[in-house]
């Protein structure tokens, strides 16, 4: 299972706090770390954000996760 520190900022991290269903995000068990860019929906190209490791299930409000 993926370490919870990688879930910080994800919309579904709410479920890891115990407030949600069974206290664990349903995607965390099968999650893998992948390199992606976190880009705000109002940013205009070219997107020069640095690549970082995020879980493949990571979702952030008003952001898209772009593959390299």
Helices and strands as residue ranges (DSSP letters): G 4-7, G 11-17, G 21-23, G 28-30, E 33-40, E 52-55, E 63-67
